[in-house]
Amino acid sequence: MELSPAGERIESPYDPDARFGNKRTVTWTGYKTHVTETCDDDTPHLITDVQTTVAYVPDVSMTEPIEQALASREVLLQEHLLDAGYVDADVLVRSQRDQGIEIIGPVRPDSSSGGVRKNRLTEKKIQERP
């Protein structure tokens, strides 16, 4: 018997749309909620957008839909403060180019086997330089 891919597997008889998710050491069955709020020092923090996805959807795939949803309601961003899960090179370029938004947040490291190998080789070359 072959199992379905994780994104297609029914994880709960009570909610057939719920899916398995994990983030670092936390696992769950259900959904993710992506909440956007204002963060100006002088004003109250207000929730400006809420997006819900199945649990396995990567955070980084939600940055563009969040920015588009805000723009459609004329909530225009100059800066978008994000955690590492929502930032990669494509997001940095697209947000600036398409929306004029400066992304502020750490870029996720390349954790693929090629990326890890490349990073180790780069570190080794830096250490070997006189």
OpenMM code with the backbone's topology and positions (N, CA, C; nanometers):
from openmm import Vec3, app, unit

residues = "MET GLU LEU SER PRO ALA GLY GLU ARG ILE GLU SER PRO TYR ASP PRO ASP ALA ARG PHE GLY ASN LYS ARG THR VAL THR TRP THR GLY TYR LYS THR HIS VAL THR GLU THR CYS ASP ASP ASP THR PRO HIS LEU ILE THR ASP VAL GLN THR THR VAL ALA TYR VAL PRO ASP VAL SER MET THR GLU PRO ILE GLU GLN ALA LEU ALA SER ARG GLU VAL LEU LEU GLN GLU HIS LEU LEU ASP ALA GLY TYR VAL ASP ALA ASP VAL LEU VAL ARG SER GLN ARG ASP GLN GLY ILE GLU ILE ILE GLY PRO VAL ARG PRO ASP SER SER SER GLY GLY VAL ARG LYS ASN ARG LEU THR GLU LYS LYS ILE GLN GLU ARG PRO".split()
positions = [
    Vec3(0.0844, -0.1178, 0.0000),
    Vec3(0.0000, 0.0000, 0.0000),
    Vec3(0.0891, 0.1243, 0.0000),
    Vec3(0.0622, 0.2169, -0.0884),
    Vec3(0.1409, 0.3392, -0.1004),
    Vec3(0.0667, 0.4547, -0.0335),
    Vec3(0.1403, 0.5325, 0.0465),
    Vec3(0.0813, 0.6497, 0.1116),
    Vec3(0.0752, 0.7672, 0.0158),
    Vec3(-0.0269, 0.8487, 0.0313),
    Vec3(-0.0375, 0.9723, -0.0461),
    Vec3(0.0678, 1.0705, 0.0034),
    Vec3(0.1080, 1.1672, -0.0815),
    Vec3(0.1990, 1.2719, -0.0346),
    Vec3(0.1363, 1.3474, 0.0833),
    Vec3(0.2200, 1.4015, 0.1697),
    Vec3(0.1728, 1.4669, 0.2930),
    Vec3(0.0664, 1.5724, 0.2665),
    Vec3(0.0798, 1.6498, 0.1607),
    Vec3(-0.0164, 1.7551, 0.1310),
    Vec3(-0.1519, 1.7044, 0.0863),
    Vec3(-0.1597, 1.5770, 0.0488),
    Vec3(-0.2859, 1.5199, 0.0018),
    Vec3(-0.3508, 1.4275, 0.1048),
    Vec3(-0.2764, 1.3879, 0.2059),
    Vec3(-0.3256, 1.2938, 0.3058),
    Vec3(-0.4310, 1.3571, 0.3958),
    Vec3(-0.5369, 1.2848, 0.4214),
    Vec3(-0.6350, 1.3293, 0.5203),
    Vec3(-0.5782, 1.2956, 0.6570),
    Vec3(-0.5616, 1.3976, 0.7397),
    Vec3(-0.4983, 1.3825, 0.8706),
    Vec3(-0.5999, 1.3723, 0.9837),
    Vec3(-0.7227, 1.4168, 0.9586),
    Vec3(-0.8233, 1.4179, 1.0641),
    Vec3(-0.9597, 1.3789, 1.0065),
    Vec3(-1.0278, 1.2842, 1.0691),
    Vec3(-1.1622, 1.2505, 1.0207),
    Vec3(-1.2632, 1.3619, 1.0493),
    Vec3(-1.2269, 1.4541, 1.1375),
    Vec3(-1.3171, 1.5629, 1.1758),
    Vec3(-1.3064, 1.6837, 1.0827),
    Vec3(-1.1923, 1.6970, 1.0153),
    Vec3(-1.1719, 1.8080, 0.9227),
    Vec3(-1.0908, 1.7560, 0.8045),
    Vec3(-1.1570, 1.7152, 0.6968),
    Vec3(-1.0848, 1.6552, 0.5840),
    Vec3(-0.9899, 1.7510, 0.5123),
    Vec3(-1.0004, 1.8814, 0.5368),
    Vec3(-0.9092, 1.9785, 0.4750),
    Vec3(-0.7838, 2.0037, 0.5584),
    Vec3(-0.7828, 1.9621, 0.6839),
    Vec3(-0.6670, 1.9840, 0.7716),
    Vec3(-0.5495, 1.9004, 0.7214),
    Vec3(-0.4315, 1.9572, 0.7285),
    Vec3(-0.3108, 1.8883, 0.6828),
    Vec3(-0.2021, 1.8943, 0.7888),
    Vec3(-0.1047, 1.8038, 0.7743),
    Vec3(0.0086, 1.7963, 0.8660),
    Vec3(0.1034, 1.9114, 0.8369),
    Vec3(0.1547, 1.9735, 0.9416),
    Vec3(0.2532, 2.0797, 0.9262),
    Vec3(0.3634, 2.0653, 1.0285),
    Vec3(0.4795, 2.1184, 0.9970),
    Vec3(0.5868, 2.1241, 1.0956),
    Vec3(0.6711, 2.2473, 1.0701),
    Vec3(0.7220, 2.3002, 1.1771),
    Vec3(0.8103, 2.4162, 1.1713),
    Vec3(0.9154, 2.3930, 1.2791),
    Vec3(1.0368, 2.3654, 1.2319),
    Vec3(1.1461, 2.3262, 1.3203),
    Vec3(1.1045, 2.2050, 1.4043),
    Vec3(1.0841, 2.2202, 1.5328),
    Vec3(1.0520, 2.1049, 1.6178),
    Vec3(0.9038, 2.0942, 1.6521),
    Vec3(0.8211, 2.1839, 1.6004),
    Vec3(0.6779, 2.1828, 1.6312),
    Vec3(0.6024, 2.1177, 1.5150),
    Vec3(0.5162, 2.0229, 1.5465),
    Vec3(0.4312, 1.9613, 1.4448),
    Vec3(0.2866, 1.9751, 1.4860),
    Vec3(0.1964, 1.9794, 1.3874),
    Vec3(0.0546, 1.9914, 1.4158),
    Vec3(-0.0255, 1.9458, 1.2944),
    Vec3(-0.1532, 1.9250, 1.3166),
    Vec3(-0.2472, 1.8982, 1.2088),
    Vec3(-0.3461, 2.0130, 1.2065),
    Vec3(-0.3613, 2.0743, 1.0899),
    Vec3(-0.4553, 2.1861, 1.0816),
    Vec3(-0.4147, 2.2882, 0.9786),
    Vec3(-0.3969, 2.4114, 1.0237),
    Vec3(-0.3791, 2.5267, 0.9361),
    Vec3(-0.2711, 2.6186, 0.9917),
    Vec3(-0.2334, 2.7186, 0.9112),
    Vec3(-0.1478, 2.8277, 0.9558),
    Vec3(-0.2257, 2.9563, 0.9365),
    Vec3(-0.2073, 3.0484, 1.0271),
    Vec3(-0.2650, 3.1816, 1.0125),
    Vec3(-0.1512, 3.2814, 1.0047),
    Vec3(-0.1553, 3.3639, 0.9014),
    Vec3(-0.0525, 3.4652, 0.8775),
    Vec3(-0.1159, 3.6007, 0.9095),
    Vec3(-0.0709, 3.6620, 1.0163),
    Vec3(-0.1297, 3.7879, 1.0642),
    Vec3(-0.0340, 3.9031, 1.0346),
    Vec3(-0.0880, 4.0093, 0.9763),
    Vec3(-0.0103, 4.1300, 0.9474),
    Vec3(-0.0651, 4.2423, 1.0339),
    Vec3(0.0247, 4.3165, 1.0973),
    Vec3(-0.0195, 4.4284, 1.1810),
    Vec3(0.0718, 4.5480, 1.1613),
    Vec3(0.0208, 4.6641, 1.1945),
    Vec3(0.1035, 4.7843, 1.1923),
    Vec3(0.1986, 4.7774, 1.3102),
    Vec3(0.3104, 4.8490, 1.2999),
    Vec3(0.4070, 4.8443, 1.4099),
    Vec3(0.4740, 4.9797, 1.4319),
    Vec3(0.4016, 5.0867, 1.4028),
    Vec3(0.4563, 5.2197, 1.4276),
    Vec3(0.4681, 5.2430, 1.5777),
    Vec3(0.5744, 5.3109, 1.6177),
    Vec3(0.5973, 5.3363, 1.7601),
    Vec3(0.4909, 5.4275, 1.8212),
    Vec3(0.4403, 5.5217, 1.7423),
    Vec3(0.3519, 5.6257, 1.7960),
    Vec3(0.2034, 5.5901, 1.7943),
    Vec3(0.1676, 5.4801, 1.7308),
    Vec3(0.0256, 5.4487, 1.7146),
    Vec3(-0.0045, 5.3076, 1.7641),
    Vec3(-0.1318, 5.2804, 1.7930),
    Vec3(-0.1685, 5.1434, 1.8330),
    Vec3(-0.1386, 5.0450, 1.7191),
    Vec3(-0.1051, 4.9233, 1.7555),
    Vec3(-0.0821, 4.8199, 1.6557),
    Vec3(-0.2177, 4.7660, 1.6118),
    Vec3(-0.2443, 4.7714, 1.4810),
    Vec3(-0.3715, 4.7270, 1.4254),
    Vec3(-0.3489, 4.6103, 1.3304),
    Vec3(-0.4346, 4.5107, 1.3366),
    Vec3(-0.4280, 4.4001, 1.2416),
    Vec3(-0.4805, 4.4506, 1.1084),
    Vec3(-0.4001, 4.4347, 1.0036),
    Vec3(-0.4368, 4.4856, 0.8715),
    Vec3(-0.4668, 4.3747, 0.7711),
    Vec3(-0.4276, 4.2516, 0.8022),
    Vec3(-0.4545, 4.1407, 0.7106),
    Vec3(-0.4418, 4.0088, 0.7855),
    Vec3(-0.5269, 3.9140, 0.7483),
    Vec3(-0.5194, 3.7778, 0.8018),
    Vec3(-0.5386, 3.6819, 0.6855),
    Vec3(-0.4447, 3.5901, 0.6686),
    Vec3(-0.4521, 3.4873, 0.5649),
    Vec3(-0.4414, 3.3517, 0.6338),
    Vec3(-0.5223, 3.2577, 0.5913),
    Vec3(-0.5174, 3.1219, 0.6462),
    Vec3(-0.4839, 3.0251, 0.5342),
    Vec3(-0.3899, 2.9363, 0.5623),
    Vec3(-0.3501, 2.8339, 0.4646),
    Vec3(-0.3490, 2.6985, 0.5335),
    Vec3(-0.3444, 2.5927, 0.4538),
    Vec3(-0.3224, 2.4613, 0.5127),
    Vec3(-0.1823, 2.4602, 0.5714),
    Vec3(-0.1589, 2.3706, 0.6638),
    Vec3(-0.0375, 2.3743, 0.7451),
    Vec3(0.0926, 2.3619, 0.6666),
    Vec3(0.0928, 2.2899, 0.5570),
    Vec3(0.2191, 2.2635, 0.4877),
    Vec3(0.2645, 2.3753, 0.3937),
    Vec3(0.1851, 2.4794, 0.3745),
    Vec3(0.2227, 2.5880, 0.2832),
    Vec3(0.3408, 2.6657, 0.3419),
    Vec3(0.4514, 2.6804, 0.2667),
    Vec3(0.5667, 2.7545, 0.3188),
    Vec3(0.5326, 2.9026, 0.3406),
    Vec3(0.5816, 2.9581, 0.4496),
    Vec3(0.5565, 3.0995, 0.4801),
    Vec3(0.5979, 3.1903, 0.3654),
    Vec3(0.7119, 3.1621, 0.3032),
    Vec3(0.7649, 3.2491, 0.1985),
    Vec3(0.6679, 3.2615, 0.0811),
    Vec3(0.5856, 3.1618, 0.0593),
    Vec3(0.4901, 3.1696, -0.0520),
    Vec3(0.3732, 3.2623, -0.0210),
    Vec3(0.3638, 3.3113, 0.1002),
    Vec3(0.2537, 3.3993, 0.1392),
    Vec3(0.2903, 3.5470, 0.1377),
    Vec3(0.4174, 3.5821, 0.1262),
    Vec3(0.4568, 3.7230, 0.1302),
    Vec3(0.3894, 3.8030, 0.0192),
    Vec3(0.3981, 3.7548, -0.1029),
    Vec3(0.3387, 3.8275, -0.2159),
    Vec3(0.1861, 3.8375, -0.2045),
    Vec3(0.1132, 3.7279, -0.1742),
    Vec3(-0.0323, 3.7418, -0.1577),
    Vec3(-0.0719, 3.8387, -0.0465),
    Vec3(0.0052, 3.8427, 0.0611),
    Vec3(-0.0238, 3.9366, 0.1704),
    Vec3(-0.0073, 4.0800, 0.1207),
    Vec3(0.1040, 4.1071, 0.0526),
    Vec3(0.1271, 4.2432, 0.0011),
    Vec3(0.0217, 4.2826, -0.1014),
    Vec3(-0.0197, 4.1896, -0.1860),
    Vec3(-0.1240, 4.2188, -0.2853),
    Vec3(-0.2592, 4.2448, -0.2181),
    Vec3(-0.2914, 4.1670, -0.1149),
    Vec3(-0.4175, 4.1880, -0.0435),
    Vec3(-0.4199, 4.3258, 0.0227),
    Vec3(-0.3081, 4.3644, 0.0818),
    Vec3(-0.2997, 4.4972, 0.1433),
    Vec3(-0.3149, 4.6069, 0.0377),
    Vec3(-0.2461, 4.5925, -0.0742),
    Vec3(-0.2536, 4.6925, -0.1811),
    Vec3(-0.3959, 4.7029, -0.2374),
    Vec3(-0.4663, 4.5898, -0.2472),
    Vec3(-0.6026, 4.5930, -0.3014),
    Vec3(-0.6984, 4.6705, -0.2110),
    Vec3(-0.6622, 4.6810, -0.0836),
    Vec3(-0.7423, 4.7591, 0.0115),
    Vec3(-0.6799, 4.8965, 0.0366),
    Vec3(-0.5829, 4.9322, -0.0477),
    Vec3(-0.5137, 5.0607, -0.0399),
    Vec3(-0.4401, 5.0808, 0.0924),
    Vec3(-0.3931, 4.9701, 0.1490),
    Vec3(-0.3030, 4.9749, 0.2641),
    Vec3(-0.1635, 4.9571, 0.2035),
    Vec3(-0.1009, 5.0708, 0.1729),
    Vec3(0.0244, 5.0670, 0.0995),
    Vec3(0.1433, 5.0695, 0.1944),
    Vec3(0.2328, 4.9748, 0.1743),
    Vec3(0.3499, 4.9614, 0.2606),
    Vec3(0.4694, 5.0314, 0.1986),
    Vec3(0.5518, 5.0913, 0.2826),
    Vec3(0.6830, 5.1386, 0.2399),
    Vec3(0.7873, 5.0360, 0.2824),
    Vec3(0.7674, 4.9797, 0.4017),
    Vec3(0.8555, 4.8766, 0.4565),
    Vec3(0.7682, 4.7607, 0.5027),
    Vec3(0.8238, 4.6398, 0.4915),
    Vec3(0.7530, 4.5216, 0.5386),
    Vec3(0.8502, 4.4440, 0.6264),
    Vec3(0.8261, 4.4426, 0.7577),
    Vec3(0.9115, 4.3719, 0.8517),
    Vec3(0.8656, 4.2270, 0.8588),
    Vec3(0.9567, 4.1350, 0.8299),
    Vec3(0.9222, 3.9936, 0.8201),
    Vec3(1.0228, 3.9082, 0.8948),
    Vec3(0.9766, 3.7915, 0.9411),
    Vec3(1.0731, 3.6972, 0.9967),
    Vec3(1.1318, 3.6151, 0.8815),
    Vec3(1.2335, 3.5362, 0.9111),
    Vec3(1.3104, 3.4666, 0.8075),
    Vec3(1.2257, 3.3727, 0.7226),
    Vec3(1.1180, 3.3205, 0.7757),
    Vec3(1.0343, 3.2290, 0.6990),
    Vec3(0.9684, 3.2932, 0.5783),
    Vec3(0.9545, 3.4245, 0.5785),
    Vec3(0.8849, 3.4962, 0.4722),
    Vec3(0.9791, 3.5652, 0.3732),
    Vec3(1.1100, 3.5514, 0.3921),
    Vec3(1.2061, 3.6267, 0.3104),
    Vec3(1.2973, 3.5315, 0.2337),
    Vec3(1.3090, 3.5564, 0.1047),
    Vec3(1.4131, 3.4946, 0.0235),
    Vec3(1.4515, 3.5954, -0.0850),
    Vec3(1.5457, 3.5603, -0.1705),
    Vec3(1.5951, 3.6548, -0.2718),
    Vec3(1.4829, 3.7005, -0.3642),
    Vec3(1.3946, 3.6083, -0.4059),
    Vec3(1.2850, 3.6454, -0.4948),
    Vec3(1.1928, 3.7473, -0.4293),
    Vec3(1.1629, 3.7278, -0.3017),
    Vec3(1.0755, 3.8213, -0.2288),
    Vec3(1.1407, 3.9588, -0.2214),
    Vec3(1.2698, 3.9630, -0.1916),
    Vec3(1.3411, 4.0912, -0.1833),
    Vec3(1.3311, 4.1684, -0.3146),
    Vec3(1.3520, 4.0990, -0.4250),
    Vec3(1.3502, 4.1650, -0.5565),
    Vec3(1.2082, 4.2011, -0.5975),
    Vec3(1.1154, 4.1043, -0.5912),
    Vec3(0.9785, 4.1277, -0.6377),
    Vec3(0.9065, 4.2361, -0.5594),
    Vec3(0.9202, 4.2353, -0.4273),
    Vec3(0.8509, 4.3354, -0.3459),
    Vec3(0.8969, 4.4761, -0.3809),
    Vec3(1.0265, 4.4930, -0.3973),
    Vec3(1.0810, 4.6250, -0.4332),
    Vec3(1.0397, 4.6639, -0.5749),
    Vec3(1.0574, 4.5721, -0.6685),
    Vec3(1.0297, 4.6013, -0.8097),
    Vec3(0.8804, 4.6222, -0.8366),
    Vec3(0.7951, 4.5324, -0.7861),
    Vec3(0.6533, 4.5344, -0.8223),
    Vec3(0.5684, 4.6255, -0.7338),
    Vec3(0.6071, 4.6391, -0.6060),
    Vec3(0.5232, 4.7145, -0.5133),
    Vec3(0.5949, 4.8357, -0.4534),
    Vec3(0.7271, 4.8456, -0.4755),
    Vec3(0.8028, 4.9545, -0.4151),
    Vec3(0.8178, 4.9387, -0.2641),
    Vec3(0.8175, 4.8135, -0.2169),
    Vec3(0.8235, 4.7841, -0.0734),
    Vec3(0.9635, 4.7367, -0.0372),
    Vec3(1.0210, 4.7980, 0.0651),
    Vec3(1.1506, 4.7529, 0.1171),
    Vec3(1.1260, 4.6419, 0.2187),
    Vec3(1.1838, 4.5266, 0.1939),
    Vec3(1.1717, 4.4134, 0.2864),
    Vec3(1.2796, 4.4270, 0.3930),
    Vec3(1.2378, 4.4148, 0.5179),
    Vec3(1.3320, 4.4187, 0.6294),
    Vec3(1.3155, 4.2878, 0.7049),
    Vec3(1.4195, 4.2071, 0.7003),
    Vec3(1.4156, 4.0785, 0.7686),
    Vec3(1.5309, 3.9921, 0.7225),
    Vec3(1.5642, 3.8922, 0.8012),
    Vec3(1.6765, 3.8050, 0.7650),
    Vec3(1.6400, 3.7138, 0.6481),
    Vec3(1.7369, 3.6883, 0.5614),
    Vec3(1.7172, 3.5961, 0.4502),
    Vec3(1.7497, 3.4562, 0.4991),
    Vec3(1.6651, 3.3624, 0.4631),
    Vec3(1.6877, 3.2235, 0.5037),
    Vec3(1.8139, 3.1702, 0.4374),
    Vec3(1.8925, 3.0929, 0.5104),
    Vec3(2.0101, 3.0329, 0.4477),
    Vec3(1.9664, 2.9225, 0.3512),
    Vec3(2.0501, 2.8932, 0.2517),
    Vec3(2.0238, 2.7852, 0.1586),
    Vec3(2.0549, 2.6547, 0.2305),
    Vec3(1.9515, 2.5799, 0.2679),
    Vec3(1.9724, 2.4572, 0.3449),
    Vec3(1.9711, 2.3331, 0.2573),
    Vec3(1.9657, 2.3510, 0.1247),
    Vec3(1.9731, 2.2354, 0.0357),
    Vec3(2.1127, 2.1747, 0.0463),
    Vec3(2.1263, 2.0504, 0.0046),
    Vec3(2.2571, 1.9863, 0.0166),
    Vec3(2.3624, 2.0626, -0.0638),
    Vec3(2.3274, 2.1137, -0.1820),
    Vec3(2.4216, 2.1932, -0.2611),
    Vec3(2.4562, 2.3229, -0.1927),
    Vec3(2.3577, 2.3869, -0.1320),
    Vec3(2.3804, 2.5133, -0.0632),
    Vec3(2.4687, 2.4952, 0.0586),
    Vec3(2.4438, 2.3893, 0.1351),
    Vec3(2.5248, 2.3624, 0.2540),
    Vec3(2.6682, 2.3338, 0.2120),
    Vec3(2.6858, 2.2515, 0.1080),
    Vec3(2.8201, 2.2198, 0.0591),
    Vec3(2.8893, 2.3480, 0.0117),
    Vec3(2.8168, 2.4309, -0.0655),
    Vec3(2.8750, 2.5558, -0.1165),
    Vec3(2.9158, 2.6468, -0.0006),
    Vec3(2.8288, 2.6584, 0.1009),
    Vec3(2.8604, 2.7428, 0.2160),
    Vec3(2.9829, 2.6905, 0.2895),
    Vec3(2.9941, 2.5602, 0.3038),
    Vec3(3.1107, 2.5033, 0.3730),
    Vec3(3.2374, 2.5288, 0.2938),
    Vec3(3.2300, 2.5131, 0.1595),
    Vec3(3.3476, 2.5398, 0.0772),
    Vec3(3.3868, 2.6865, 0.0858),
    Vec3(3.2898, 2.7755, 0.0835),
    Vec3(3.3182, 2.9187, 0.0942),
    Vec3(3.3842, 2.9489, 0.2281),
    Vec3(3.3296, 2.8917, 0.3366),
    Vec3(3.3895, 2.9139, 0.4691),
    Vec3(3.5331, 2.8623, 0.4716),
    Vec3(3.5557, 2.7447, 0.4108),
    Vec3(3.6891, 2.6871, 0.4105),
    Vec3(3.7854, 2.7784, 0.3343),
    Vec3(3.7436, 2.8307, 0.2182),
    Vec3(3.8302, 2.9195, 0.1398),
    Vec3(3.8624, 3.0457, 0.2182),
    Vec3(3.7649, 3.0990, 0.2893),
    Vec3(3.7882, 3.2202, 0.3685),
    Vec3(3.8880, 3.1909, 0.4791),
    Vec3(3.8764, 3.0741, 0.5440),
    Vec3(3.9662, 3.0378, 0.6523),
    Vec3(4.1088, 3.0111, 0.6009),
    Vec3(4.1203, 2.9639, 0.4759),
    Vec3(4.2516, 2.9296, 0.4211),
    Vec3(4.3269, 3.0521, 0.3700),
    Vec3(4.2598, 3.1620, 0.3466),
    Vec3(4.3277, 3.2801, 0.2939),
    Vec3(4.4256, 3.3356, 0.3960),
    Vec3(4.5449, 3.3787, 0.3490),
    Vec3(4.6439, 3.4344, 0.4440),
    Vec3(4.6032, 3.5721, 0.4921),
] * unit.nanometer
topology = app.Topology()
chain = topology.addChain("A")
for resn in residues:
    res = topology.addResidue(resn, chain)
    for name in ("N", "CA", "C"):
        topology.addAtom(name, app.Element.getBySymbol(name[0]), res)
